[in-house]
Amino acid sequence: MTSSPPPADLEKTTTTPSGVPAVRLRGIGKRFPGVIANDDINIDVARGSIHAIVGENGAGKSTLMKILYGVQAPDSGTIEVGGTEVALSSPADAIREGIGMVFQHFMLADNLTVLENVVLGAEKMHGIGGKARTEIRAISDAYGLGVDPDRRVEDLGVGARQRVEILKVLYRGAKVIILDEPTAVLVPQEVDELFGNLRELKREGLSVIFISHKLDEVLSVADEITVVRRGTTVATVDPGSVTSRQLAELMVGAELPTPSTEASTVTDQVLLSVRGMGLADSAGGRPLLSDVSFDIHRGEVLGIAGVEGNGQAELVEAIMGMRPGSTGTITLADVDISGFSTHRRREAGIGYVPEDRHRHGLLLDAPLWENRVLGHQTRKPSAARGLIRRRAAVADTQRIIEAYDVRTPGPDVLARALSGGNQQKLIVGREMSGDPVLLIAAHPTRGVDVGAQGAIWDHIKNARRLGLAVLLISADLDELIGLSDRIEVILRGRLVGSFDPSDVTPDRLGSAMTGAQEATA
Amino acid sequence: MNVRLTKFLLGLGAPLLALALAFGITSLVLIAAGDPVGEVWSTLISWPEQRNQVNIINNAMVLFFSALAVSIGFRMNLFNIGVDGQYRVAVFAAAVVAGEAWLPGYLNTALAIVAAMVAGALWAGFAGLLKATRGVSEVIATIMLNFIATSLVAFLLAKLAVREQGSNIIGTKLIPEGSRIGGFSIGDAPAQVYGFIVFSVLAGLAYWFVLNKTRFGFDLRATGASSTAAVASGVSVKRMTILTMMASGAIAGLVGLPILFGSAYNYGSTFQSGLGFAGIAIALLGRNHPVGIALGALLFAYLDEQSNPLQILVGVSPDIVAITQGVIVLTVVVSYEIVRRYGVKLEQRRVAAELEAMRTTSKQTEEVAR
């Protein structure tokens, strides 16, 4: 069988004279209807370096990576790989140019072995048998990945799976590896291992593009950091010369909001009381939630900080009644709602801004006014006596559009046609109507533009002023510190520490979130 | 262009595109088989005689119920492929109840109709219950229940039936004359249009009202559009699955009744079968809208009826219309998707343009104010 050249040969063909960057992006622009995703992006990724790209969700990082991996074509600008301009119209083109991508969500078949997963789609390179196995072993040893080709993927942990994904990319001859939010799914020790692997790749002369919004990690691993804001590159900095707060301000483009601008409105009247909440893992692992207890007072914002996957999503869903099997009691304004259905909990006064607005917040192919009705099917003005009142719902949607500055031609437009920020403003407006006593906001500014972000922050502050209890979950520590009256840290399904946002730093929160504090205590 | 007009034209364009494609593909099949294309189409597309008109309307009525039943499921992403079994169980239940004549006259008819709907609802409800509690795919469950229904009805028929004099045909007791539903004639045709057509119209209206105007309908459509968003909004998807399957089954229960009350008057071994599957195609063609479904049912019934003389007149098997009908289903799915994507793109462009315009005017007014 004739196979395509092994990596050694490939290296000759893409050998780069030092000084010429491995990848150079110049003036990249990409527009979607109503949105400018990328505008004048300029990045140089040096050979043998780790280049981090940071930015808020929605800043345009993922569009940029899709362009670099050939998934989407840019409207303007040029891409150079190793000094020559290339046109990437598909991932196959990108791979041919030596660009590989490791996605945040693994694309592995669980019931196949590592070998089978790696050769899948690349059968022509080294066959599917012994030669491929030898090659995988060689790559694994060369970069210290420690991957056994004959193990089944289902038996591997998350960190090992990620290494298989990296190996897949290397097997295909990549010289530039893009990692999209690789640490979101990892526990701290695995993060350290990953960083070890990345440094190994760097030492072998490969370039790593590392996308993240976790600033401390970026500062610890990257050689260069490019900040993306509102679709454009605002700065490229040396990690040795910036602090994470400076980076954060570059990302947001303004002074971060501070709680001192608002007088405390916390009262001693408890609105939400959660006692002994637990939730077993149906797969038999450690409990998703165990013995979670907290109170939120009238006019108080309680922030929940935690590394993603430590139980915050489950906590929200358990309070909303979407998680059968959760235990403990929930009292809302002196009413025990533990046995209530989601509908009755909403009627009892819970407003819910879900983490994933496309999956949980909207009917994308329905008009805005029907989305106004969603979650309020039983309440005026959208409905009465089992009937949906279209006219009243349309009128109330118009009210939300005006009051919450939703940029849309009108309430008959499909939700899909709006930008993320406007979709989110509509959701916030909807959840604030119907007189809630508790507002649950899960990652309320994820994937929205900066203008909408500020508006949503204002709405949350306003809810607090109106005397609501607010439960705020966010991965953005500055958002949590800026908005919350109190912060609880969740780790492996438990609340492990309570912080006062006026004297906590993102650093201290970060170490509590990863459990580092436990070790020192 | 006016937004509503654009939407209307897009909605109309998709089925027309599908029909034109199906017409073309069928013609290619005819050409490939060496059959006279022109004559086949001129036979199919001739104006039907009054006798045939009656048959078309009567068949369309049956197909309409069948498609309506399927489309309720479609609105919630449930595929009720078991209309065939549901209507068999239901029509048998109705025939037994009506034949026993516990109540006089039309009260008996009403009781029988209720019995049919309950029987259909329960039969489909099994599949809903299995899906909600055990996660069994409703496609598998309903198709299995079809076989069980056929056997169960045959078994019960043998137990309950009376043998007709001088023949091997067995059936339930005849429905008393006072409980039958009379029809009306078109011109001088001897056959009559089933009076059950009134119920078709009522069912269509009820379908539209429940789905578009009630909370139940909203929950159903929301679950179909995004079950995750429905859950977050407080809809119990399990409950909706069971209720929707039961509603679908209740409508499916009406499929055989026009024939039962209009011409057969009892359920026996010769009762017309195979009425459950065409509904799937018609529901797709009619875009799950009662008017669309009514038109689709008329089209399918028309093709069936007009194909009868093909063998005699032009020597082509009437089964050619089965090809046309099958191709329609495929082209419908494709053309609706094309038109839907085009519509979404159009909408996004329009929103972007209008927002752009709003921004410029607000800037201008600012400048004027200055």
Interface residues (C-beta under 8 A of the other chain):
Chain A: P33 G34 M320 M322 S341 T342 H343 R344 R345 R346 Y352 P354 R359 H360 G361 L362 L363 L364 D365 A366 E370 V373 L374 G375 Q377 T378 A383 G386 L387 I388 R407 T408 P409 D412 V413 L414 R416 A417 L418
Chain B: V3 N212 K213 T214 R215 F216 G217 F218 D219 R221 A222 A225 S226 T228 A229 A230 V231 A232 S233 G234 V235 S236 V344 K345 E347 Q348 R349 R350 V351 A352 E354 L355 M358
